[in-house]
């Protein structure tokens, strides 16, 4: 079984402290939990988070997915414990941000139970997780969260425990584009993907309306690509390129093998192998 001790929780704690130190903390906090909560308890919680004192937070237990069903995690008020699915932890261990998002959701459930006499409507835990992480929700996502019933029961060691769950979100899907191929990366309404035909590999860009090719590579696949907004970076034959607004710029010219670029805004990183070691 996966073990929570193998996960570095410093990112979780850092995000909570950063949230507590925001100048508009209370307006964000109220957007999740309303304004009828016990202010004294909330003020004490804020003071603890600012002081990086996390001793009041629930303990975290890893339990079998057979206990949680399709839920990734759950918070038990009566036990003051966050239960996280072993299968979710195992499959997400290489993407700790996904685990942190779920743990923040359960901490949101814990906070609501501490400060409110009645449960806040909807899934306040998921809303809290998004607010702490700075995620902007669409009106449809916000409506879904506000109308969600996240309550359930689990049986652990023969005992029935009422919990609030972090369940997978199921969205209605609509076909928005064809021709992007496989290994699709998405940023907002934009996306990129690659297709291959015979010896030719094509990287295509979907701008929210149409799909258009932006690069091709003969005999070799693209060794990684990423998108941020309308800017794309990709690796082709050991070099890194950036595509933005119809213009392609070569970022590297060296003897190393540069691959798997990633982009965030105007910042770009990639792996470089000089035949001896790999650097970023």
Backbone as a ProteinNet text record, in pm:
[ID]
protein_1_A
[PRIMARY]
XXXXXXXXXXXXXXXXXXXXXXXXXXXXXXXXXXXXXXXXXXXXXXXXXXXXXXXXXXXXXXXXXXXXXXXXXXXXXXXXXXXXXXXXXXXXXXXXXXXXXXXXXXXXXXXXXXXXXXXXXXXXXXXXXXXXXXXXXXXXXXXXXXXXXXXXXXXXXXXXXXXXXXXXXXXXXXXXXXXXXXXXXXXXXXXXXXXXXXXXXXXXXXXXXXXXXXXXXXXXXXXXXXXXXXXXXXXXXXXXXXXXXXXXXXXXXXXXXXXXXXXXXXXXXXXXXXXXXXXX
[TERTIARY]
84.4	0	88.1	49.1	123.3	120.7	223.6	236.3	244.1	161.7	160.4	292.3	369.4	497.9	597.3	570.1	660	634.7	529.9	494.5	546.2	609.6	657.4	540.1	496.6	381.3	417.9	543.2	584.9	509.9	480.4	406	265.4	203.1	70.7	75.2	170.6	182.2	217.4	305.6	344	224.2	139.4	22.7	-75.9	-92.4	-182.2	-130.3	0.3	58.4	49.2	77.3	67	-76.2	-171.4	-312.1	-346.7	-298.3	-328.1	-270.5	-164.6	-98	-146.9	-247.7	-302.3	-372.1	-358.9	-424	-576.1	-625.7	-771.1	-816	-744.5	-774.6	-921.3	-975	-1109.3	-1215.7	-1198.8	-1298.1	-1295.2	-1176.3	-1165.2	-1220.1	-1188.5	-1235.8	-1388.9	-1446.9	-1592.6	-1660	-1591.5	-1650.4	-1670.5	-1597	-1608.2	-1704.8	-1687.5	-1755.8	-1870.3	-1898.8	-2005.2	-1958	-2053.2	-2017.3	-2079.8	-2145.5	-2214.1	-2134	-2006.4	-1924.4	-1875.1	-1814.9	-1757.3	-1626.5	-1631.6	-1516.7	-1396.8	-1421.6	-1310.5	-1228.6	-1297.4	-1226.1	-1150.7	-1215	-1151.5	-1027.8	-1034.6	-919.2	-804.5	-837.2	-733.2	-668.5	-751.5	-698.8	-605.3	-645.3	-561.9	-428.1	-431.7	-308.4	-215.9	-272.3	-191.4	-127.9	-204.7	-151.1	-40.7	-59.3	44.9	172.3	155.6	271.1	330	274.4	317.5	300.4	192.9	156.5	43.2	75.2	-22.9	-65.3	-34.5	-62.5	-211.8	-294.6	-439.1	-505.9	-434.7	-493.7	-519.6	-616.6	-648.4	-530.5	-523.2	-424.1	-467.4	-372.1	-399.4	-371.5	-472.7	-457.9	-478.4	-391.6	-407.7	-491	-599.7	-688.5	-708.4	-756.5	-779.4	-887.5	-870.2	-970.5	-1103.2	-1100	-1225.5	-1307.9	-1241.8	-1312.1	-1375.5	-1300.7	-1346.8	-1425.3	-1426.3	-1495.6	-1425.8	-1502.8	-1441.2	-1389.5	-1405.5	-1355.7	-1203.8	-1142.2	-996.8	-955.7	-1042.8	-1016.3	-1147.7	-1146	-1266.5	-1224.1	-1309.5	-1283.7	-1393.6	-1352.3	-1446.6	-1451.2	-1566.4	-1578.5	-1562.7	-1625.6	-1623.8	-1484.8	-1403	-1268.2	-1161.3	-1202.7	-1109.7	-989.9	-1022.3	-919.8	-948.9	-842.7	-852.2	-811.2	-898.8	-869.5	-839.5	-725.3	-687.7	-671.5	-720.7	-720.6	-579.3	-546.8	-412.7	-391.3	-495	-479.3	-460.8	-533.7	-515.2	-375.1	-329.1	-195.2	-88.9	-107.6	-9.1	-3.2	-119.5	-121.8	-84.3	-92.5	-65.3	66	144.1	264.6	365	361.7	453.1	395.2	271	210.4	156.9	247.1	206.5	106.2	100.8	3.6	-139.4	-163.4	-297.2	-330.5	-231.7	-253.3	-275.5	-196.5	-211	-349.8	-399.7	-532.2	-639.7	-628.1	-726.5	-714.3	-592.1	-574.5	-627.7	-608.4	-664.3	-816.5	-874.7	-1020.4	-1067.7	-997.2	-1038.8	-1011.2	-907.5	-882.1	-993.8	-1044.6	-1160	-1281.8	-1302.8	-1412.2	-1391.5	-1267.1	-1233	-1261.4	-1217.3	-1237.7	-1386.3	-1463.6	-1607.5	-1672.1	-1628.8	-1683.4	-1645.2	-1528.9	-1481.6	-1552.9	-1581.6	-1628.1	-1777.5	-1841.7	-1983.2	-2065.7	-2179.5	-2268	-2340	-2363.7	-2427.8	-2335.2	-2336.9	-2250.2	-2283.2	-2179.4	-2197.9	-2253.9	-2346.4	-2406.8	-2301.2	-2322.9	-2232.2	-2105.2	-2004.9	-1875.5	-1779.6	-1788.6	-1703.5	-1556.5	-1528.8	-1390.1	-1324.5	-1395.1	-1339.5	-1324	-1421.4	-1411.6	-1291.3	-1270.2	-1156.2	-1024.7	-1014.6	-892.8	-862.5	-964.2	-944.5	-904.6	-967.4	-935.6	-792.5	-750.2	-613.5	-511.5	-540.9	-446.9	-458.8	-550.8	-565.3	-628.6	-710	-775.8	-904.1	-918.5	-1039.3	-1141.8	-1259.6	-1364.3	-1458.4	-1503.1	-1604.8	-1739.1	-1837.2	-1968.6	-2032.4	-2010.1	-2067.3	-1999.8	-1867.8	-1796.3	-1841.6	-1859.2	-1903.5	-2044	-2132	-2267.9	-2266.2	-2179.7	-2169.2	-2126	-2024.8	-1973.7	-2079.4	-2151.3	-2251.2	-2369.9	-2391.8	-2505.5	-2466.3	-2339.1	-2291.1	-2316.9	-2357.5	-2371.1	-2251	-2160.1	-2035.1	-2035.7	-2152.7	-2160.8	-2174.2	-2123.9	-2134.9	-2093.7	-2088.9	-2045.8	-1941.6	-1845.9	-1749	-1750.4	-1706.2	-1694.2	-1547.9	-1494.5	-1352.8	-1338.6	-1274	-1256.9	-1390.9	-1492.8	-1623.9	-1706.1	-1653.5	-1722.1	-1768.4	-1894.1	-1948.8	-1912.2	-1854.6	-1809.9	-1871.9	-1937.3	-1991.9	-1879.2	-1869.7	-1757.6	-1806.3	-1719.2	-1733.1	-1622.1	-1658.2	-1566.9	-1514.6	-1394.3	-1338.8	-1352.5	-1461.9	-1489.6	-1442.3	-1411.6	-1373.9	-1486	-1448.1	-1546	-1576.6	-1703.3	-1745.4	-1810.3	-1755.4	-1807.3	-1877.8	-1976.9	-2035.9	-1935.2	-1912.1	-1812.5	-1877.4	-1815.7	-1858.5	-1737.6	-1754.8	-1646.6	-1622.6	-1499.6	-1468.5	-1369.1	-1293.8	-1195.5	-1158.1	-1118.6	-1066.6	-939	-849.3	-725	-606.8	-627.2	-515.2	-425.8	-478.9	-398	-394	-273.1	-256.7	-163.6	-148.2	-64.1	-100.5	-228.4	-278.4	-247.5	-197.2	-174.1	-270.1	-325.9	-429.4	-390.4	-423	-407.9	-529.2	-619.7	-743.6	-826.2	-860.3	-935.9	-844.7	-713.2	-616.2	-557	-511.4	-455.2	-357	-266.9	-175.1	-172.6	-139	-127.4	-46.6	-5.5	77.1	11.9	33.8	-12.6	103.5	93.1	198.6	136.3	201.3	160	284.2	305.6	426.7	547	638.5	759.1	743.8	628.5	610.9	529.8	581.1	511.1	473.5	350.1	298.6	248.4	289.4	241.3	134.7	14.5	-97.6	-146.2	-199.6	-244.3	-392.7	-469.3	-610.8	-626.9	-673.7	-683.3	-821.8	-899	-1034.1	-1137.3	-1090.2	-1182.1	-1143.3	-1016.2	-971	-841.1	-813.6	-687.9	-598.5	-472.3	-378.6	-241.2	-168.7	-33.2	64.5	158.3	257.4	400	420	555.4	547	649.4	657	799.2	811.1	940.2	943.3	1036.6	1045.6	1135.5	1084.2	1155.3	1174.1	1154.4	1167.8	1045.1	1008.8	896.4	938.7	840.6	867.5	896.2	1009.6	1050.1	1000.9	870	808.9	761.2	646.1	594.8	501.1	478.6	394.2	332.5	226.6	156	119.2	130	86.4	18.5	-113	-187	-182.5	-127.6	-114.1	30.9	117.2	259	292	363.9	395.8	547	597.5	738.3	743	840.8	854.4	999.7	1029.9	1163.9	1160.6	1254.4	1262.8	1409.1	1442.8	1578.9	1682.3	1650.9	1747.6	1756.9	1668.3	1669.1	1529.6	1525.5	1400.6	1351.9	1223.4	1161.7	1042.1	1015.5	897.4	812	682.7	587.4	488.8	473.2	379.7	329	198.4	132.8	187.4	206.3	249	398.6	477.1	622.7	691.6	784.4	861.8	1003.4	1050.5	1184.8	1261.6	1381.2	1467.2	1535.6	1518.5	1572.2	1710.8	1744.8	1874.7	1948.8	2079.5	2167.8	2295.5	2301.4	2417	2429.6	2534.4	2561.4	2488	2416.6	2345.7	2210.3	2155.5	2020.8	1923.3	1849.3	1754.3	1614.4	1541.5	1413.3	1317.8	1191	1083	1075.1	1053.9	1041.2	907.8	907.7	786.3	782.3	662.2	647.5	542.4	569.4	473.4	485.9	390	399.9	514.9	611.6	729.2	849.3	832.8	944	942.8	1059.6	1072.8	1187.8	1164	1270.2	1268.7	1381.9	1388.4	1504.8	1506.3	1616.4	1724.3	1849.9	1962.5	2058.4	2089.7	2179.6	2303.8	2420	2544.3	2618.4	2551	2613.6	2677.2	2691	2749	2645.5	2569.6	2463.9	2349.7	2241.5	2123.9	2104.7	2083	2063	1932.1	1884.1	1764.9	1805.4
-119.4	0	124.5	225.7	350.9	415.4	495.2	554.2	705	775.8	921.4	981.5	906.9	958.2	975.4	909.4	922.3	1051.4	1124	1246.5	1367.8	1459.2	1582.8	1680.6	1709.2	1795.2	1943.4	1977.3	2116.9	2208.8	2160.2	2241.8	2271.3	2171.7	2190.8	2298.7	2288.4	2384.8	2524.2	2530.2	2660	2730.1	2652.9	2712.6	2763.6	2691.8	2736.4	2864.5	2870.4	2990.3	3109.7	3088	3196.1	3248.2	3157.3	3196.1	3279.5	3237.1	3308	3448.5	3471.4	3602	3694.9	3651.9	3738.1	3858.8	3973.6	4094.6	4083.9	4004.5	3986.5	3850.1	3801.1	3668.1	3654	3749.5	3732.1	3730.3	3810.3	3808.3	3674.5	3618.1	3486.7	3377.5	3389	3291.4	3292.6	3412.7	3426.5	3374.9	3383	3333.9	3183	3116.3	2970.6	2933.6	2996.3	2950	3040.9	3145.2	3236.5	3334.7	3399.1	3501	3474.6	3360.4	3331.1	3235.3	3217.1	3122.2	3183.5	3099.4	3142.2	3216.8	3348.9	3431.1	3407.9	3382.2	3360.7	3238.4	3130.5	3009.3	3035.1	3108.2	3137.6	3224.3	3322.5	3409.7	3329.4	3237.7	3152	3064.2	3009.8	2928.2	3010	3132.6	3219.3	3244.8	3272.2	3298.2	3177.6	3058.2	2936.2	2914.6	2937.7	2918.7	3019.8	3142.8	3244.2	3207	3145.7	3106.7	2972.6	2915.9	2785.4	2675.5	2688.9	2587.5	2504.4	2383.4	2297.7	2180.6	2192.5	2083	2058.5	2160.7	2146.2	2074.4	2057.7	1994.7	1845.9	1788.3	1646.7	1556.7	1442.5	1343.8	1283.2	1226	1168.8	1019.8	940.7	794.6	746.5	658.2	595	469.4	459.1	343.1	281.2	160.3	88.8	157.9	152.8	209.5	135.6	15.5	-57.7	6.7	80.6	152.3	280.4	352.2	482	473.5	357.3	346.4	430.6	513.1	594.9	727.7	752.6	876.9	872.7	987.8	997.2	1015.6	1082.4	1104.5	1143	1150.3	1187	1237.1	1322.8	1371.9	1325	1260.3	1214	1311.2	1377.2	1475.4	1410.1	1294.3	1229.4	1179.4	1150.3	1099.6	1206.6	1321.1	1429.3	1374.1	1296.7	1229.1	1244.1	1268	1265.6	1127	1061.6	930.1	947.9	898.9	912.2	773.2	758.1	628.4	585.3	459.9	410.3	404.9	371.3	363.1	502.4	601.7	739.2	788.7	760.3	802.7	737.3	610.1	537.7	590.7	615.1	660.2	807.4	883.4	1027.7	1067.6	970.3	1000.8	1081.3	1068.8	1146.5	1282.8	1308.3	1440.4	1489.6	1530.5	1569.4	1682.9	1766.2	1876	1823.1	1706.4	1646.6	1601.1	1546.7	1502.3	1623.3	1729.2	1849.7	1909.7	1910.7	1966.5	1891.5	1759	1676.8	1696.2	1703.9	1725.8	1862.8	1963.4	2095.8	2090.2	2008.4	1993	1936.9	1836.1	1776.3	1869.3	1948.5	2049.4	2153.2	2183.4	2272.5	2215.1	2084.6	2018.5	2028.9	2010.2	2019.8	2160.2	2263.3	2400.8	2432.6	2388.9	2414.4	2350.8	2228.9	2160.1	2230.4	2295.8	2364.4	2496.8	2570.5	2708.4	2726.2	2633.8	2645.9	2541.3	2584.1	2490.5	2400.5	2453.9	2376.4	2371.4	2258.9	2240.8	2344.5	2405.4	2500.6	2427.5	2492.5	2430.2	2394.4	2279.7	2238.3	2174.5	2169.3	2111.2	2224.1	2272.7	2384.1	2343.6	2213.7	2168.1	2189.5	2151.1	2171.3	2319.7	2399.6	2544.6	2600.4	2555.9	2601.3	2566.4	2443.6	2401	2490.2	2523.7	2610.6	2751	2804.3	2939.4	2946.8	2849.2	2847.8	2839.4	2758.7	2739.8	2847.3	2940.9	3049.8	3008	2902.3	2853.4	2931.4	2986.7	3059.9	2962.2	2961.3	2868.8	2935.8	2857.8	2907.8	2909.4	2977.7	2985.3	2846.7	2761.5	2626.5	2541.2	2557.3	2481.9	2525.9	2656.6	2709.3	2659.9	2657.5	2607.5	2460.7	2380.9	2238.6	2220.4	2295.7	2283.3	2323.8	2431.4	2481.6	2387	2301.5	2209.9	2065.4	2043.9	1907.1	1859.8	1735.1	1670.5	1578.8	1619	1543.7	1452.2	1431.9	1348.7	1200.4	1116.6	973.1	900.4	769.5	687.7	587.6	561	454.7	360.6	239.5	143.3	107.4	135.5	111.8	37.9	-77.2	-161.6	-191.6	-214.8	-250	-133.2	-12.1	106.4	193.5	238	326.9	471.3	541.2	678.8	769.3	875.4	974.1	1064.8	1084	1159.9	1257	1356.2	1440.2	1398	1371.9	1305.5	1399.2	1366	1426.6	1322.5	1330.6	1232.5	1284.7	1196	1240.9	1324.5	1430.1	1516.6	1462.3	1443.9	1395.3	1509.9	1544.2	1653.4	1598.6	1674	1642.7	1682.3	1595.5	1623.2	1650.9	1742.1	1774.2	1774	1726.3	1727.4	1870.6	1919.4	2057.8	2066.2	1958.6	1964.4	1823.9	1810	1683.6	1712.9	1615.5	1633.9	1669	1678.9	1710.3	1589.6	1471.3	1351.2	1303.5	1274.3	1213.3	1296.8	1256.5	1328.3	1476.6	1502.6	1639.9	1713.3	1837.1	1926.6	2044.3	2089.1	2191.7	2309.7	2431	2552.7	2640	2648.2	2722.7	2659	2737.8	2685.4	2642.3	2651.1	2615.8	2477.8	2412.5	2278.8	2249	2155	2106.4	1954.6	1894.5	1750.2	1713.2	1587.8	1545.3	1428.4	1424.3	1314.8	1267.7	1145.8	1092.6	1023.6	1037.7	970.8	934.4	805.7	757	805.4	878.4	924.5	1065.8	1126.3	1266.5	1279.1	1357.3	1385.2	1533.4	1560.6	1697.5	1739.7	1860.3	1919.6	2022.3	2007.3	2094.1	2172.3	2291.3	2385.3	2414	2399.4	2434.3	2562.6	2669.9	2800.6	2829.8	2724.3	2740.7	2740	2752.6	2757	2657.9	2661.6	2575.7	2505.4	2395.7	2322.1	2351.8	2387.8	2419	2363.9	2308.3	2257.6	2372.5	2354.7	2459.2	2409.9	2276.9	2223.8	2080	2036.9	1896.5	1845.6	1715.4	1652.3	1521.2	1511.1	1393.7	1288.6	1166.4	1048.7	1046.2	1155.5	1155.6	1219.7	1167.8	1225	1351.8	1433.3	1547.3	1492.5	1536.3	1483	1575.7	1586.9	1668.3	1802.6	1846	1979.7	2022.7	2153.5	2208	2337.9	2383	2503.2	2586.6	2718.8	2813.7	2929	2937.3	3038	3005.3	3097.6	3074.8	3050.6	3029.8	3006	2858.9	2804.2	2661.4	2643.7	2546.5	2507.8	2359.9	2323.4	2183.2	2150	2020.2	1971.8	1897.3	1932.5	1870.3	1844.6	1716.2	1675	1736.1	1734.7	1776.5	1924.3	2004.8	2148.6	2194.6	2307.9	2360.7	2477.7	2476.9	2583.2	2641	2770.4	2836.2	2891.4	2862.9	2913.9	3006.6	3128.9	3224.5	3319.4	3326.7	3419.8	3408.7	3285.7	3262.5	3266.2	3294.5	3305	3194.3	3124	3018.4	3067.4	3051.1	3094.6	2975.5	2956.5	2849.4	2898.6	2826.8	2870	2813	2699.8	2638.7	2608.5	2619.7	2577.7	2526.5	2397.1	2340.8	2193.3	2132.6	1992.5	1897.5	1952.7	1868.8	1827.3	1722.5	1678.3	1746.9	1846.2	1921.9	1866.3	1837.1	1769.5	1797.5	1757	1771.4	1911.6	2013.3	2149.7	2168.9	2259.6	2300.4	2451.7	2509.5	2654.4	2698.8	2811.4	2875.6	3025.6	3083.1	3224.2	3247.4	3327.9	3354.2	3269.1	3183.1	3101.3	2962.8	2917.9	2788.6	2711	2583.8	2495.7	2368.9	2298.6	2172.7	2089.2	1962.9	1873.1	1885.7	1872.4	1875.6	1762.8	1678.4	1564.4	1585	1597.7	1617.4	1486.2	1373.3	1243.7	1190.2	1279.4	1240.1	1241.4	1351	1361.3	1444.5	1450.4	1526	1644.2	1761.1	1883.2	1948	2040.7	2118.6	2262.8
0	0	0	-77.5	-80.3	57.9	87.7	219.8	207.8	285.4	278.3	323.4	401.9	449.2	335.6	222.1	107.6	30.1	67.8	-2.3	74	2.2	62.4	72	194.4	214.4	227.6	206.1	222.6	127.3	6	-89.4	-38.5	23.1	82.3	189.4	279.4	388.5	336.5	237.4	181.5	117.5	48.1	-15.6	89	198	303.8	369.8	393.9	454.6	360.3	233.3	134.9	127	130.9	128.5	252.1	367.7	491.8	493.2	418.2	416.3	305.7	230.4	125.8	187.4	121.7	172.1	165.8	72.2	57.7	109.4	210.9	265	302.5	378.8	431.7	322.5	219.3	111.3	38.4	20.8	-43	48.2	174.2	273.2	277.9	281	287.4	160.9	47.7	-76.8	-73.6	14.6	28.4	140.6	258.3	378.6	424.2	346.6	385.9	491.2	561.5	660.8	797.6	813.6	940.6	1028.3	997.5	1071.5	1202.5	1285.7	1413.8	1385.2	1395.4	1357.5	1448	1576.5	1669.4	1630.3	1593	1551.4	1421.1	1329	1200.7	1219.6	1309	1335.9	1395.6	1485.3	1544.3	1437.9	1349	1239.9	1152.2	1118.7	1036	1103.6	1233.2	1308.2	1304.1	1316.6	1313.2	1177	1071.6	936.2	908	950.8	930.3	1003.4	1121.4	1203	1159.1	1050.7	999.7	1103.9	1180.8	1279.6	1220.1	1179.4	1113.6	1204	1332.4	1424.6	1441.6	1411.8	1428.6	1312.2	1202.1	1084.7	1109.6	1041	1062.3	1025.6	1089.9	1049.4	916	845.8	714	718.9	684.6	680.2	536.9	493.1	362.4	380.6	302.5	314	176.6	175.5	50.4	-32.4	-162.5	-252.5	-239.6	-188.5	-166.9	-55.5	31.8	138.8	84.5	0.4	-48.7	-178.8	-241.8	-370.3	-475.8	-548.6	-652.9	-599.8	-469.7	-411.5	-399.8	-424.8	-411.7	-266	-189.9	-47.6	19.3	150.9	225.9	362.9	422.1	557	650.6	760.5	860.8	977.5	996	1103.6	1240	1258.3	1389.7	1428.1	1331.6	1358	1336.8	1280.1	1244	1166.4	1064	985.1	837.3	761	615.8	569.5	495.4	439.6	291.5	246.9	106.8	46.1	-74.9	-142.4	-178.6	-147.4	-181.7	-331.9	-407.5	-552.9	-613.1	-561.2	-608.7	-576.3	-455.2	-414	-501.2	-532.6	-612.8	-755.5	-816.9	-956	-969.8	-860.8	-868.4	-802.2	-756.9	-680.7	-762.6	-895.7	-980.2	-1015.4	-977.7	-998.5	-864.2	-776.6	-640.7	-637.2	-741.3	-742.1	-735.5	-797.1	-792.5	-650.9	-581.4	-443.5	-352.6	-373.3	-292.6	-311.6	-435.1	-462.9	-385.2	-380.5	-309.2	-158	-107	36.8	78	-6.6	22.3	26.3	-61	-61.1	72.4	122.8	249.9	367.4	358.4	462.1	460.8	341.4	331.8	402.2	388.9	460.4	612	654.1	796.6	850.1	776.4	821.2	832.6	733.9	736.6	859.3	891.1	1008.3	1137.7	1139.8	1259.5	1283.1	1175.3	1193.8	1170.2	1101.5	1071	1145	1199.7	1268.2	1168.2	1047.7	941.6	820.9	752.1	635.6	529.1	474.3	364.6	243.4	172.4	54.8	-49.6	-114.7	-220.8	-166.9	-252.3	-213.2	-179.6	-55.6	-13.3	-12.5	2.6	1.9	-132.7	-239.6	-373.7	-402.9	-359.3	-379.5	-304.8	-181.5	-102.6	-172	-220.9	-290	-408.9	-486	-602.5	-562	-456.6	-411.1	-359.7	-280.6	-227.5	-340.5	-441.8	-552.2	-659.7	-642.5	-738.8	-868.9	-866.1	-987.5	-1011.1	-1130.8	-1166.9	-1224.2	-1166.5	-1208.4	-1308.4	-1404.9	-1497.3	-1424.5	-1480.4	-1416.2	-1406.2	-1507.3	-1504.1	-1397.9	-1381.3	-1277.5	-1138.7	-1121.3	-992.6	-959.1	-1059.5	-1038.3	-998.4	-1065.7	-1032.5	-888.4	-845.6	-709.8	-607.7	-635.9	-542.2	-526.9	-624.6	-620.5	-590.6	-563.1	-542	-400	-388.6	-257.3	-238.5	-151.1	-135	-12.8	48.4	167.1	132.5	219.1	200.2	326.8	319.5	433.4	387.5	472.7	448.6	568.5	545.5	655.1	671.1	788.2	815.2	946.8	940.3	1059.1	1126.9	1043.7	1094.9	1145.3	1132.8	1183.3	1067.5	1071.2	969	1003.5	906.5	928.9	822.3	866.2	773.6	727	596.7	540.5	433.5	404.9	286.3	191.5	67.2	-25.2	-133.7	-181	-301.6	-411.5	-484.3	-589.1	-723.6	-817.1	-951.2	-1012.1	-1082.3	-1146.9	-1285.7	-1314.4	-1445.5	-1521.9	-1634.7	-1715.8	-1839.7	-1886.3	-2014.6	-2122.2	-2218.5	-2320.5	-2454.7	-2527.2	-2662.7	-2753.8	-2875.3	-2972.6	-3018.2	-2998	-3035.4	-3149.5	-3174.4	-3282.4	-3325.8	-3449.3	-3500.2	-3576.9	-3581.4	-3654.9	-3568.2	-3435.3	-3347.2	-3324	-3344.9	-3329.4	-3186.1	-3136.2	-3004.9	-2917.4	-2790.9	-2694.3	-2691.6	-2671.9	-2677.3	-2547.1	-2561.8	-2448.5	-2461.6	-2347.4	-2349.9	-2262.4	-2309.1	-2229.6	-2257.2	-2159.7	-2181.2	-2291	-2393.8	-2507.8	-2620.7	-2601	-2703.7	-2676	-2783.7	-2767.1	-2879	-2853.4	-2956	-2950.2	-3063.3	-3071	-3193.3	-3202.5	-3315.5	-3388	-3516.4	-3601.1	-3686.5	-3734.9	-3821.2	-3941.7	-4053.4	-4175.7	-4253.6	-4269.8	-4335.5	-4255.4	-4316.3	-4248.2	-4193.6	-4213	-4175.4	-4046.1	-3951.4	-3826.9	-3823.9	-3788.7	-3793.5	-3656	-3614.6	-3491.1	-3527.6	-3470.4	-3504.9	-3384.5	-3412.6	-3309.7	-3327.5	-3218.9	-3218.7	-3137.2	-3200.2	-3134.9	-3077.7	-3059.2	-3008.8	-3117.9	-3242.8	-3357.3	-3465.4	-3507.8	-3616.5	-3578.3	-3648.7	-3632.9	-3751.9	-3724.8	-3832.4	-3797.8	-3896.7	-3871	-3849.6	-3756.4	-3731.3	-3751.3	-3754.9	-3774.2	-3821	-3894	-3932.6	-3911.7	-3888.9	-3866.7	-3944.3	-4036.3	-4122.1	-4057.9	-4051	-4000.8	-3848.7	-3779.8	-3634.4	-3570.4	-3452.9	-3380.4	-3307.9	-3273.7	-3186.3	-3046.8	-2989.7	-2859.6	-2748.8	-2740.3	-2636.6	-2687.5	-2635.5	-2666.7	-2555.4	-2547.8	-2441.8	-2491.6	-2423.8	-2465.7	-2344	-2359.3	-2257	-2329.1	-2314.3	-2391	-2538	-2616.8	-2761.1	-2801.1	-2702.8	-2730.9	-2710.4	-2806	-2806.8	-2810.8	-2737.6	-2749.5	-2785.1	-2865.5	-2903.4	-2933.3	-2924.5	-2955.2	-3088.6	-3175.9	-3307.2	-3338.6	-3353	-3386.6	-3292.7	-3161.3	-3060.8	-3035.5	-3093.6	-3070.1	-3025	-2955.1	-2900.3	-2986	-3015.8	-3094.8	-3019.2	-3047.3	-2991.3	-3105.3	-3097.8	-3196.7	-3126.5	-3180.5	-3121.8	-3228.9	-3242.7	-3334.6	-3476.8	-3522	-3659.3	-3682.2	-3577.5	-3591.2	-3512.9	-3578.5	-3514.6	-3489.7	-3365.4	-3327.1	-3272.4	-3322.7	-3270.5	-3143.5	-3032.8	-2904.7	-2875	-2934	-2905.9	-3035	-3027.6	-3137.2	-3071.7	-3047.1	-2979.8	-3013.7	-2959.4	-2988.8	-2895.5	-2797.3	-2702	-2757.2	-2697.7	-2732.4	-2637.8	-2687.5	-2608	-2632.2	-2525.8	-2543.7	-2428.2	-2447.7	-2349.3	-2289.6	-2373	-2320	-2248.1	-2152.3	-2083	-2077.5	-2085.7	-2089.4	-1989.5	-1925.7	-1836	-1859.5	-1931.8	-1967.4	-2063.2	-2021.4	-2105.9	-2066.4	-1966.9	-1917.9	-1981.9	-2025.5	-2091.3	-2028.2	-1996.3	-1948.2	-2031.9	-2035.7	-2108.9	-2057.1	-2096	-2063.1	-2170.6	-2128.4	-2221.3	-2186.5	-2285.6	-2265.5	-2352	-2285.1	-2358.6	-2382.2	-2351.9	-2369.4	-2243.1	-2143.7	-2015.3	-1905.3	-1900.6	-1800.8	-1857.7	-1782.3	-1823.5	-1730.3	-1788.4	-1710.2	-1752.5	-1669.7	-1701.5	-1725.6
[MASK]
++++++++++++++++++++++++++++++++++++++++++++++++++++++++++++++++++++++++++++++++++++++++++++++++++++++++++++++++++++++++++++++++++++++++++++++++++++++++++++++++++++++++++++++++++++++++++++++++++++++++++++++++++++++++++++++++++++++++++++++++++++++++++++++++++++++++++++++++++++++++

